[in-house]
């Protein structure tokens, strides 16, 4: 690392320290959208810089950091404006969560059980077609990758987050439901689907004070991430293809674990090296809205998933981080406009959460925080779940209100 490269890293680190300090002063907590976006990215970036150019990985392009240096203050601006607005009207910036007697609605639990049972039956049907397909893209697509089954799988995401939030040590039935929902997410074989649910729920519990940040929790999360990764990658050779466990397999998975955590930062770095040949129209960033219109009009749906894979040394990647992806699919004006708009939208949920203290509003907020926390890897806001999850949460809120109204009669 030469002096100019070190300067870029130091500029980012100083910016993140300043933004984190201001964010804490603004909201009296570190569990905010901005912090969940930038702090994990910085941690992964430092790991990337350490291993880049070594152990078979490609070198790192330090200019790729600039898009984050520019993007983070833009994302922070609506946060500080929202906090200033609350303080101007003499309103608090930090309140507790009102969680309806510290129990999850039995109707929502029952709904979660029904949807989970349906998905488990679909899983059984899919496996019966050939267990050797387990873990492949074909299996994922047939199980719950599209249509009704994909929407049902999305339905359990907010229920999973809520169950984690309400679960106590001796809530054995609730923990069983959580385990079964995780089986479904695991069987979908998309690591983000597992990680985002757990991170969202953990952030919600940390904000509410149900869980406290300490070194044991940090180590447990790291160990859990490693375990999830090994489970995902060992399922394919050990179950799907009748492989056998040995040290070569363990080493292979360890290398891919490092690849996974650096694939976004190195993927965007390498993409910038190549002149961003995967540049597409801004409509791909807006694909959740575009695809709803296309579905209603009978037009062909568009896929926002990047079609160019780069070999970053260990394996191939098509992810470019949060701001890297936004840069690929936008010009400067679109980049600024989208960043400000999305941040304003998310911090509107933050303001609503502070004002109404509602657990369902906070579920949406911390689901978005979970998506942002994966910003070091991928841009998750061009998937339909960006719209679909809040709709399901509002439906669950309506159900809970109806249940309360019936109980009071």
VOPAGU-2260 file (C-alpha; in pm, 1 decimal, decimal comma):
REM VOPAGU-2260
SITE   aa  ch    i         X         Y         Z
SITE  UNK   A    0       0,0       0,0       0,0
SITE  UNK   A    1     155,0     330,9    -108,7
SITE  UNK   A    2      92,8     674,7      41,6
SITE  UNK   A    3    -192,9     768,4    -193,0
SITE  UNK   A    4    -371,7     440,0    -125,5
SITE  UNK   A    5    -323,3     482,4     248,9
SITE  UNK   A    6    -465,9     833,7     220,3
SITE  UNK   A    7    -785,3     701,3      59,3
SITE  UNK   A    8    -832,7     447,3     338,5
SITE  UNK   A    9    -765,8     707,8     607,9
SITE  UNK   A   10   -1013,1     951,1     449,1
SITE  UNK   A   11   -1282,4     681,3     459,9
SITE  UNK   A   12   -1199,2     585,8     819,2
SITE  UNK   A   13   -1206,0     946,7     938,8
SITE  UNK   A   14   -1533,0    1002,9     755,6
SITE  UNK   A   15   -1690,4     693,1     911,3
SITE  UNK   A   16   -1574,5     794,1    1260,5
SITE  UNK   A   17   -1724,5    1141,5    1217,6
SITE  UNK   A   18   -2049,6    1011,6    1069,6
SITE  UNK   A   19   -2082,9     750,5    1344,9
SITE  UNK   A   20   -2032,7    1015,1    1614,5
SITE  UNK   A   21   -2288,2    1251,0    1458,5
SITE  UNK   A   22   -2531,2     963,8    1403,1
SITE  UNK   A   23   -2511,1     865,9    1768,7
SITE  UNK   A   24   -2564,7    1225,6    1876,8
SITE  UNK   A   25   -2860,5    1247,3    1639,7
SITE  UNK   A   26   -3039,2     927,7    1750,5
SITE  UNK   A   27   -2875,4     832,0    2083,0
SITE  UNK   A   28   -2802,1     483,2    1951,0
SITE  UNK   A   29   -2562,2     306,1    1716,8
SITE  UNK   A   30   -2840,8      79,6    1584,2
SITE  UNK   A   31   -2940,0     299,3    1292,7
SITE  UNK   A   32   -2957,4     245,5     914,9
SITE  UNK   A   33   -2643,9     450,1     846,9
SITE  UNK   A   34   -2433,9     264,2    1105,2
SITE  UNK   A   35   -2551,2     -76,1     982,1
SITE  UNK   A   36   -2454,0      23,8     629,2
SITE  UNK   A   37   -2107,1     165,9     688,7
SITE  UNK   A   38   -1958,6     -20,4     987,0
SITE  UNK   A   39   -1979,7    -374,5     840,8
SITE  UNK   A   40   -1844,7    -239,7     510,6
SITE  UNK   A   41   -1540,7     -90,1     681,6
SITE  UNK   A   42   -1470,7    -418,5     862,7
SITE  UNK   A   43   -1493,4    -620,9     540,8
SITE  UNK   A   44   -1290,5    -360,9     348,8
SITE  UNK   A   45   -1002,4    -389,4     594,9
SITE  UNK   A   46   -1008,4    -768,7     558,0
SITE  UNK   A   47   -1013,6    -729,3     179,6
SITE  UNK   A   48    -715,1    -495,4     180,5
SITE  UNK   A   49    -524,2    -742,5     398,4
SITE  UNK   A   50    -573,8   -1043,5     172,0
SITE  UNK   A   51    -587,3    -873,5    -171,7
SITE  UNK   A   52    -291,0    -966,9    -387,8
SITE  UNK   A   53    -214,2   -1263,7    -161,2
SITE  UNK   A   54    -337,8   -1622,8    -124,8
SITE  UNK   A   55    -447,4   -1624,8    -488,7
SITE  UNK   A   56    -672,0   -1316,8    -469,0
SITE  UNK   A   57    -652,2   -1033,6    -722,6
SITE  UNK   A   58    -508,8    -696,6    -623,7
SITE  UNK   A   59    -737,2    -429,0    -481,7
SITE  UNK   A   60    -824,5    -108,0    -666,6
SITE  UNK   A   61    -831,8     161,6    -397,3
SITE  UNK   A   62   -1026,1     397,1    -624,3
SITE  UNK   A   63   -1326,9     170,7    -566,0
SITE  UNK   A   64   -1349,9     317,8    -214,0
SITE  UNK   A   65   -1437,9     663,4    -350,2
SITE  UNK   A   66   -1795,2     563,3    -433,3
SITE  UNK   A   67   -1844,3     491,8     -61,6
SITE  UNK   A   68   -1666,9     811,6      41,8
SITE  UNK   A   69   -1916,1    1002,8    -173,2
SITE  UNK   A   70   -2217,9     787,1     -96,4
SITE  UNK   A   71   -2208,7     773,5     283,7
SITE  UNK   A   72   -2249,6    1149,9     347,6
SITE  UNK   A   73   -2538,5    1152,7      98,8
SITE  UNK   A   74   -2705,5     866,6     285,2
SITE  UNK   A   75   -2640,1    1045,3     615,3
SITE  UNK   A   76   -2802,9    1374,1     513,8
SITE  UNK   A   77   -3170,0    1262,0     547,4
SITE  UNK   A   78   -3080,9    1102,2     882,5
SITE  UNK   A   79   -2957,3    1425,8    1033,2
SITE  UNK   A   80   -3244,8    1624,2     880,7
SITE  UNK   A   81   -3499,1    1382,4    1031,5
SITE  UNK   A   82   -3335,1    1400,7    1373,9
SITE  UNK   A   83   -3317,2    1781,5    1358,4
SITE  UNK   A   84   -3685,6    1795,0    1263,7
SITE  UNK   A   85   -3786,8    1585,4    1564,6
SITE  UNK   A   86   -3576,2    1797,0    1797,7
SITE  UNK   A   87   -3716,6    2117,6    1647,4
SITE  UNK   A   88   -4065,8    2011,2    1754,2
SITE  UNK   A   89   -3945,3    1901,3    2097,0
SITE  UNK   A   90   -3992,7    1530,1    2020,4
SITE  UNK   A   91   -3759,9    1253,2    2142,8
SITE  UNK   A   92   -3513,9    1088,9    1905,0
SITE  UNK   A   93   -3499,4     764,0    2100,1
SITE  UNK   A   94   -3798,9     580,7    2249,8
SITE  UNK   A   95   -3870,4     228,1    2368,5
SITE  UNK   A   96   -4066,1     -24,0    2161,8
SITE  UNK   A   97   -4428,9     -92,3    2248,9
SITE  UNK   A   98   -4463,0    -465,8    2191,3
SITE  UNK   A   99   -4820,9    -553,9    2291,7
SITE  UNK   A  100   -4758,3    -720,5    2624,2
SITE  UNK   A  101   -4429,3    -881,3    2522,3
SITE  UNK   A  102   -4595,1   -1161,6    2329,0
SITE  UNK   A  103   -4642,9   -1229,7    1961,9
SITE  UNK   A  104   -4999,2   -1257,1    1837,7
SITE  UNK   A  105   -5114,3   -1623,0    1848,1
SITE  UNK   A  106   -5288,0   -1567,3    1513,7
SITE  UNK   A  107   -4959,3   -1462,3    1351,8
SITE  UNK   A  108   -4784,6   -1762,5    1508,9
SITE  UNK   A  109   -5058,1   -1986,8    1369,6
SITE  UNK   A  110   -5020,0   -1824,6    1027,7
SITE  UNK   A  111   -4645,5   -1882,7    1048,0
SITE  UNK   A  112   -4706,8   -2249,4    1130,9
SITE  UNK   A  113   -4942,2   -2293,4     833,9
SITE  UNK   A  114   -4708,3   -2124,5     583,5
SITE  UNK   A  115   -4407,9   -2311,6     722,6
SITE  UNK   A  116   -4592,7   -2644,6     697,0
SITE  UNK   A  117   -4683,8   -2568,9     336,0
SITE  UNK   A  118   -4323,4   -2483,8     249,3
SITE  UNK   A  119   -4192,2   -2794,3     425,7
SITE  UNK   A  120   -4435,0   -3002,8     219,8
SITE  UNK   A  121   -4308,4   -2830,4     -95,1
SITE  UNK   A  122   -3952,8   -2902,5      20,5
SITE  UNK   A  123   -4040,3   -3269,7      64,5
SITE  UNK   A  124   -4192,5   -3280,6    -285,3
SITE  UNK   A  125   -3885,3   -3115,3    -437,3
SITE  UNK   A  126   -3644,5   -3353,1    -262,8
SITE  UNK   A  127   -3850,8   -3650,4    -378,3
SITE  UNK   A  128   -3769,2   -3558,7    -739,2
SITE  UNK   A  129   -3405,4   -3637,1    -674,1
SITE  UNK   A  130   -3196,2   -3566,8    -366,6
SITE  UNK   A  131   -2885,6   -3539,6    -582,5
SITE  UNK   A  132   -3020,7   -3201,5    -702,8
SITE  UNK   A  133   -3019,9   -3060,6    -349,1
SITE  UNK   A  134   -2814,6   -2742,4    -333,3
SITE  UNK   A  135   -2822,2   -2672,5    -707,0
SITE  UNK   A  136   -2980,0   -2370,7    -875,4
SITE  UNK   A  137   -3240,5   -2601,7   -1030,7
SITE  UNK   A  138   -3342,3   -2725,1    -685,1
SITE  UNK   A  139   -3361,3   -2371,0    -547,2
SITE  UNK   A  140   -3574,2   -2252,4    -837,8
SITE  UNK   A  141   -3815,3   -2544,5    -814,5
SITE  UNK   A  142   -3844,4   -2529,6    -435,7
SITE  UNK   A  143   -3928,8   -2162,4    -380,1
SITE  UNK   A  144   -3753,5   -1952,1    -637,4
SITE  UNK   A  145   -4061,0   -1822,1    -817,6
SITE  UNK   A  146   -4437,6   -1793,1    -814,6
SITE  UNK   A  147   -4656,8   -1864,9    -512,3
SITE  UNK   A  148   -4384,0   -2051,4    -324,1
SITE  UNK   A  149   -4143,1   -1756,1    -349,4
SITE  UNK   A  150   -4410,2   -1526,0    -202,6
SITE  UNK   A  151   -4484,6   -1772,7      77,5
SITE  UNK   A  152   -4114,2   -1788,9     158,4
SITE  UNK   A  153   -4110,9   -1409,5     179,8
SITE  UNK   A  154   -4412,1   -1424,4     412,7
SITE  UNK   A  155   -4215,5   -1606,9     680,4
SITE  UNK   A  156   -3926,6   -1356,7     682,9
SITE  UNK   A  157   -4101,7   -1095,8     904,3
SITE  UNK   A  158   -4257,3   -1372,4    1115,5
SITE  UNK   A  159   -3909,3   -1515,7    1168,9
SITE  UNK   A  160   -3780,5   -1173,7    1277,9
SITE  UNK   A  161   -4077,2   -1125,1    1514,4
SITE  UNK   A  162   -4036,6   -1474,6    1661,2
SITE  UNK   A  163   -3667,8   -1405,0    1732,2
SITE  UNK   A  164   -3764,9   -1079,4    1898,4
SITE  UNK   A  165   -4027,3   -1231,5    2127,8
SITE  UNK   A  166   -3859,3   -1566,7    2198,4
SITE  UNK   A  167   -3751,9   -1641,2    2553,3
SITE  UNK   A  168   -3528,8   -1926,7    2669,5
SITE  UNK   A  169   -3817,3   -2158,4    2758,6
SITE  UNK   A  170   -4042,7   -2079,8    2461,2
SITE  UNK   A  171   -3974,2   -2423,3    2318,9
SITE  UNK   A  172   -4259,0   -2422,7    2064,2
SITE  UNK   A  173   -4156,2   -2080,2    1937,6
SITE  UNK   A  174   -3795,4   -2195,2    1904,6
SITE  UNK   A  175   -3918,0   -2501,0    1714,0
SITE  UNK   A  176   -4104,1   -2274,9    1470,1
SITE  UNK   A  177   -3790,9   -2060,0    1433,9
SITE  UNK   A  178   -3581,9   -2371,8    1361,8
SITE  UNK   A  179   -3827,0   -2491,8    1096,1
SITE  UNK   A  180   -3836,0   -2151,2     928,5
SITE  UNK   A  181   -3455,6   -2149,5     925,2
SITE  UNK   A  182   -3463,5   -2494,5     761,5
SITE  UNK   A  183   -3668,1   -2338,6     482,1
SITE  UNK   A  184   -3430,2   -2045,6     445,9
SITE  UNK   A  185   -3134,2   -2282,1     454,6
SITE  UNK   A  186   -3291,1   -2511,6     193,2
SITE  UNK   A  187   -3330,5   -2212,7     -37,4
SITE  UNK   A  188   -2947,6   -2216,0     -34,5
SITE  UNK   A  189   -2907,9   -1837,3     -43,9
SITE  UNK   A  190   -2681,3   -1736,2     242,2
SITE  UNK   A  191   -2819,9   -1383,2     247,0
SITE  UNK   A  192   -3170,3   -1515,9     315,7
SITE  UNK   A  193   -3042,1   -1671,4     637,4
SITE  UNK   A  194   -2804,6   -1394,4     742,5
SITE  UNK   A  195   -3044,3   -1104,0     679,6
SITE  UNK   A  196   -3319,7   -1258,4     893,0
SITE  UNK   A  197   -3084,6   -1321,2    1186,5
SITE  UNK   A  198   -2908,2    -984,0    1158,8
SITE  UNK   A  199   -3241,7    -798,4    1138,2
SITE  UNK   A  200   -3377,1    -977,1    1444,2
SITE  UNK   A  201   -3053,5    -928,3    1637,0
SITE  UNK   A  202   -3047,6    -554,7    1562,4
SITE  UNK   A  203   -3410,2    -529,7    1674,3
SITE  UNK   A  204   -3332,4    -703,5    2002,9
SITE  UNK   A  205   -3021,3    -491,1    2059,2
SITE  UNK   A  206   -3214,7    -170,1    2001,2
SITE  UNK   A  207   -3491,7    -283,6    2237,2
SITE  UNK   A  208   -3241,8    -386,6    2506,1
SITE  UNK   A  209   -3350,6    -751,0    2500,0
SITE  UNK   A  210   -2994,1    -843,2    2399,8
SITE  UNK   A  211   -2677,8    -656,8    2496,4
SITE  UNK   A  212   -2367,7    -612,8    2287,1
SITE  UNK   A  213   -2061,9    -788,0    2430,7
SITE  UNK   A  214   -1764,4    -989,0    2312,9
SITE  UNK   A  215   -1949,6   -1318,1    2361,9
SITE  UNK   A  216   -2227,0   -1203,5    2128,6
SITE  UNK   A  217   -1977,8   -1086,7    1866,1
SITE  UNK   A  218   -1788,4   -1416,6    1877,0
SITE  UNK   A  219   -2116,2   -1610,0    1864,7
SITE  UNK   A  220   -2228,1   -1419,1    1555,1
SITE  UNK   A  221   -1894,5   -1482,8    1383,5
SITE  UNK   A  222   -1906,3   -1851,5    1476,8
SITE  UNK   A  223   -2266,0   -1870,2    1354,9
SITE  UNK   A  224   -2172,8   -1712,1    1020,8
SITE  UNK   A  225   -1890,8   -1963,8     976,3
SITE  UNK   A  226   -2124,2   -2250,2    1071,0
SITE  UNK   A  227   -2391,6   -2136,7     824,4
SITE  UNK   A  228   -2132,4   -2111,2     549,8
SITE  UNK   A  229   -1992,1   -2457,6     618,1
SITE  UNK   A  230   -2340,6   -2606,3     633,0
SITE  UNK   A  231   -2437,6   -2449,6     299,6
SITE  UNK   A  232   -2122,8   -2558,1     120,1
SITE  UNK   A  233   -2095,8   -2902,8     277,2
SITE  UNK   A  234   -2456,4   -2990,4     196,5
SITE  UNK   A  235   -2381,2   -3003,1    -175,2
SITE  UNK   A  236   -2083,3   -3242,7    -175,4
SITE  UNK   A  237   -2194,0   -3451,3     123,1
SITE  UNK   A  238   -2567,2   -3482,2      61,9
SITE  UNK   A  239   -2643,1   -3389,5    -294,4
SITE  UNK   A  240   -2350,2   -3562,8    -462,3
SITE  UNK   A  241   -2252,0   -3836,6    -219,0
SITE  UNK   A  242   -1916,4   -3679,1    -142,7
SITE  UNK   A  243   -1712,2   -3742,3     166,6
SITE  UNK   A  244   -1575,1   -3508,8     428,8
SITE  UNK   A  245   -1198,9   -3464,5     438,7
SITE  UNK   A  246    -942,8   -3192,0     504,2
SITE  UNK   A  247    -937,7   -3092,0     137,6
SITE  UNK   A  248   -1308,6   -3015,9     158,1
SITE  UNK   A  249   -1262,3   -2819,6     481,3
SITE  UNK   A  250    -980,3   -2615,9     324,8
SITE  UNK   A  251   -1187,4   -2561,4       9,5
SITE  UNK   A  252   -1477,5   -2423,6     213,5
SITE  UNK   A  253   -1246,3   -2204,8     424,3
SITE  UNK   A  254   -1107,8   -2043,4     108,1
SITE  UNK   A  255   -1459,6   -1986,9     -24,5
SITE  UNK   A  256   -1561,0   -1839,8     309,8
SITE  UNK   A  257   -1293,2   -1571,6     266,6
SITE  UNK   A  258   -1397,4   -1532,0     -97,5
SITE  UNK   A  259   -1759,3   -1477,8       5,8
SITE  UNK   A  260   -1677,2   -1202,0     253,2
SITE  UNK   A  261   -1455,2   -1022,3       2,7
SITE  UNK   A  262   -1652,4   -1093,7    -315,5
SITE  UNK   A  263   -1844,2    -764,9    -304,6
SITE  UNK   A  264   -1546,2    -538,7    -235,4
SITE  UNK   A  265   -1311,0    -727,5    -467,5
SITE  UNK   A  266   -1587,8    -773,8    -725,6
SITE  UNK   A  267   -1651,3    -397,8    -743,1
SITE  UNK   A  268   -1276,2    -327,8    -737,0
SITE  UNK   A  269   -1211,4    -565,0   -1028,7
SITE  UNK   A  270   -1516,0    -436,3   -1216,3
SITE  UNK   A  271   -1378,5     -82,3   -1190,2
SITE  UNK   A  272   -1042,0    -210,3   -1314,8
SITE  UNK   A  273   -1218,2    -341,9   -1626,2
SITE  UNK   A  274   -1396,6     -13,4   -1694,6
SITE  UNK   A  275   -1739,7    -124,8   -1563,3
SITE  UNK   A  276   -1844,6    -325,5   -1873,9
SITE  UNK   A  277   -2163,0    -439,8   -1695,3
SITE  UNK   A  278   -2313,0     -89,6   -1694,3
SITE  UNK   A  279   -2691,2     -97,6   -1741,2
SITE  UNK   A  280   -2984,0     141,3   -1740,6
SITE  UNK   A  281   -3110,2     289,2   -1414,4
SITE  UNK   A  282   -3437,3      97,7   -1461,3
SITE  UNK   A  283   -3263,5    -212,3   -1322,9
SITE  UNK   A  284   -3219,9     -39,1    -987,0
SITE  UNK   A  285   -3594,6      29,3    -993,8
SITE  UNK   A  286   -3675,5    -326,9   -1100,4
SITE  UNK   A  287   -3922,7    -397,9    -813,0
SITE  UNK   A  288   -4148,0    -121,1    -945,8
SITE  UNK   A  289   -4069,9    -189,0   -1311,8
SITE  UNK   A  290   -4151,5    -559,3   -1275,3
SITE  UNK   A  291   -4483,0    -488,5   -1102,6
SITE  UNK   A  292   -4577,0    -270,4   -1399,8
SITE  UNK   A  293   -4452,7    -534,7   -1645,0
SITE  UNK   A  294   -4647,8    -807,8   -1465,9
SITE  UNK   A  295   -4969,0    -602,8   -1486,1
SITE  UNK   A  296   -4910,7    -511,2   -1850,6
SITE  UNK   A  297   -4803,5    -859,6   -1954,2
SITE  UNK   A  298   -4451,7    -750,7   -2049,7
SITE  UNK   A  299   -4135,1    -953,3   -1986,4
SITE  UNK   A  300   -3986,4    -913,9   -1639,2
SITE  UNK   A  301   -3631,2    -785,1   -1603,7
SITE  UNK   A  302   -3364,8    -945,9   -1386,2
SITE  UNK   A  303   -3145,1    -705,2   -1188,7
SITE  UNK   A  304   -2889,3    -978,3   -1113,6
SITE  UNK   A  305   -2555,1    -890,4   -1269,1
SITE  UNK   A  306   -2476,1   -1107,8   -1569,0
SITE  UNK   A  307   -2097,9   -1059,1   -1558,0
SITE  UNK   A  308   -1892,7   -1278,7   -1324,6
SITE  UNK   A  309   -1533,4   -1188,5   -1239,2
SITE  UNK   A  310   -1278,1   -1434,5   -1108,1
SITE  UNK   A  311   -1130,0   -1258,2    -805,1
SITE  UNK   A  312    -876,5   -1532,4    -748,0
SITE  UNK   A  313   -1059,9   -1810,0    -565,0
SITE  UNK   A  314   -1392,1   -1816,8    -744,5
SITE  UNK   A  315   -1629,3   -1603,0    -949,1
SITE  UNK   A  316   -1846,7   -1318,5    -823,4
SITE  UNK   A  317   -2120,7   -1100,4    -972,7
SITE  UNK   A  318   -2180,8    -877,9    -668,1
SITE  UNK   A  319   -2047,0    -520,8    -637,8
SITE  UNK   A  320   -2142,3    -388,2    -288,1
SITE  UNK   A  321   -2427,5    -144,3    -219,7
SITE  UNK   A  322   -2278,4     173,2    -366,9
SITE  UNK   A  323   -2075,0     -16,9    -626,0
SITE  UNK   A  324   -2391,0    -170,6    -773,1
SITE  UNK   A  325   -2565,5     165,2    -764,9
SITE  UNK   A  326   -2270,1     313,9    -952,9
SITE  UNK   A  327   -2286,6      37,3   -1214,5
SITE  UNK   A  328   -2653,6     104,4   -1287,8
SITE  UNK   A  329   -2669,2     484,5   -1265,8
SITE  UNK   A  330   -2512,2     814,2   -1365,3
SITE  UNK   A  331   -2406,3    1080,1   -1112,3
SITE  UNK   A  332   -2747,0    1249,8   -1090,3
SITE  UNK   A  333   -2930,1     918,4   -1056,9
SITE  UNK   A  334   -2680,4     803,6    -792,7
SITE  UNK   A  335   -2736,9    1114,6    -580,3
SITE  UNK   A  336   -3114,4    1115,0    -627,2
SITE  UNK   A  337   -3158,3     747,2    -546,7
SITE  UNK   A  338   -2931,0     755,9    -240,0
SITE  UNK   A  339   -3114,3    1055,3     -93,1
SITE  UNK   A  340   -3455,8     908,4    -174,5
SITE  UNK   A  341   -3390,2     563,6     -27,9
SITE  UNK   A  342   -3228,8     708,5     283,6
SITE  UNK   A  343   -3524,4     945,4     328,9
SITE  UNK   A  344   -3765,0     653,2     286,6
SITE  UNK   A  345   -3584,4     437,1     542,6
SITE  UNK   A  346   -3543,5     720,4     793,4
SITE  UNK   A  347   -3914,8     793,7     757,2
SITE  UNK   A  348   -3969,9     446,5     903,0
SITE  UNK   A  349   -3717,2     542,1    1172,0
SITE  UNK   A  350   -3916,3     855,2    1260,6
SITE  UNK   A  351   -4244,2     660,0    1262,0
SITE  UNK   A  352   -4084,3     402,9    1492,5
SITE  UNK   A  353   -3972,1     673,4    1734,9
SITE  UNK   A  354   -4313,0     844,9    1732,6
SITE  UNK   A  355   -4540,3     539,3    1756,7
SITE  UNK   A  356   -4302,0     288,9    1924,9
SITE  UNK   A  357   -4476,1      15,9    1725,4
SITE  UNK   A  358   -4305,0    -323,8    1700,1
SITE  UNK   A  359   -4427,1    -378,0    1343,4
SITE  UNK   A  360   -4286,1     -45,3    1224,2
SITE  UNK   A  361   -3956,5    -139,5    1386,7
SITE  UNK   A  362   -3968,6    -479,8    1215,9
SITE  UNK   A  363   -3975,9    -308,9     876,2
SITE  UNK   A  364   -3706,0     -63,8     983,4
SITE  UNK   A  365   -3465,9    -331,7    1104,2
SITE  UNK   A  366   -3539,4    -553,2     805,5
SITE  UNK   A  367   -3411,0    -265,0     593,6
SITE  UNK   A  368   -3116,6    -235,4     833,6
SITE  UNK   A  369   -3049,6    -605,0     770,9
SITE  UNK   A  370   -3039,8    -536,9     396,0
SITE  UNK   A  371   -2806,1    -242,6     451,6
SITE  UNK   A  372   -2584,3    -450,3     680,6
SITE  UNK   A  373   -2516,1    -671,5     376,2
SITE  UNK   A  374   -2412,8    -367,0     172,8
SITE  UNK   A  375   -2050,3    -483,5     179,0
SITE  UNK   A  376   -2171,7    -773,3     -34,4
SITE  UNK   A  377   -2468,6    -683,9    -250,5
SITE  UNK   A  378   -2737,4    -426,9    -329,6
SITE  UNK   A  379   -3060,3    -591,1    -208,3
SITE  UNK   A  380   -3300,0    -306,5    -282,1
SITE  UNK   A  381   -3359,6    -405,2    -644,1
SITE  UNK   A  382   -3539,4    -723,6    -536,8
SITE  UNK   A  383   -3917,3    -742,0    -488,4
SITE  UNK   A  384   -3874,1    -812,3    -115,2
SITE  UNK   A  385   -3789,8    -441,0     -76,9
SITE  UNK   A  386   -4163,2    -377,6    -135,4
SITE  UNK   A  387   -4313,5    -711,9     -40,1
SITE  UNK   A  388   -4184,1    -747,7     316,4
SITE  UNK   A  389   -4335,4    -415,8     440,2
SITE  UNK   A  390   -4669,6    -515,8     285,6
SITE  UNK   A  391   -4667,5    -844,2     477,0
SITE  UNK   A  392   -4566,9    -668,1     799,3
SITE  UNK   A  393   -4853,7    -420,0     763,9
SITE  UNK   A  394   -5085,3    -716,2     707,5
SITE  UNK   A  395   -4961,3    -875,7    1030,4
SITE  UNK   A  396   -5011,4    -546,4    1211,5
SITE  UNK   A  397   -5371,7    -533,2    1086,5
SITE  UNK   A  398   -5425,2    -890,4    1208,4
SITE  UNK   A  399   -5284,3    -806,4    1551,3
SITE  UNK   A  400   -5511,2    -499,7    1580,4
SITE  UNK   A  401   -5817,3    -706,6    1486,6
SITE  UNK   A  402   -5719,3    -964,4    1748,1
SITE  UNK   A  403   -5687,6    -695,7    2017,3
SITE  UNK   A  404   -6022,6    -547,6    1916,9
SITE  UNK   A  405   -6191,7    -888,5    1948,7
SITE  UNK   A  406   -6030,7    -949,4    2289,7
SITE  UNK   A  407   -6167,8    -619,5    2418,9
SITE  UNK   A  408   -6527,9    -701,2    2328,3
